[in-house]
């Protein structure tokens, strides 16, 4: 089974013996979720299959958190689709006038993971800042815009995050499931965890999974993650390919200890949006 990263962005990653995916989670027993709620989730452009009820909202597509208040949201900006297998962004993006620098803090409850999580977060931030985008990330210890936190859960979820607010603020939290991560500070482990963090931060600034149209491409199962049914248009991002991209940082699933720095297509998509 593939590990998946979930967040509003993404959640994912199965046990260490599984293949991982940066945004999905393993199937769980059915929750008591009403048809009305599932319809609202689908109307927002998300796959209503496999939805999990969590504290304060719902986890969709493995690693994307939707708060209860999000269910009645009325998107005001177009949903961007990159080709048929490429990058996608969600309805809202970060307002670069207000948030030209996104302040990120690590508030880690697992002392055993402190060293590797700290190094991995620095590496994830370095990867974004090396691109010269209109937004930058800055590591802080107080008053963050986004906080990386740890949790422990025996599930297939590697991590999760959400999408920007309608007011243009980045999503405020990345959750990392310590159940799946070694405490080793080896280069391999740092790069692997940095890849997951960068993926979830990608959700925080508005990117959806690269294989949005066919998540089976990276996960080995699943189809279209869902498109909004409210008439919102789809815009192709210039300079991105029309076929699958096996190395993208925003693929829904990832294997254990895999490092996915930004590839050429990722850099094109990030530069176009920011």
Protein Blocks (a to p, Z undefined) as FASTA:
>chain_A
ZZddddfbbgedddfkbccdfkbccddddddddfklmmmmmmnopafehiacdehiacee
hiaccdfklmmpccfbdcddehjllccddfbdcdfklmmpccdddddfblklmmmmmmmm
mmmmmmmmmnopabdcdddfehpfbdcdddddddfbfbdcddddfkopacfbdcddfklp
cfbfcfklmmmmmmmmmmmmmmmnopacfklmlmmlmnopacdebiafehpacdddehia
fbdcfkbfkbfbdcehiacdddfklmmmmmmmZZ
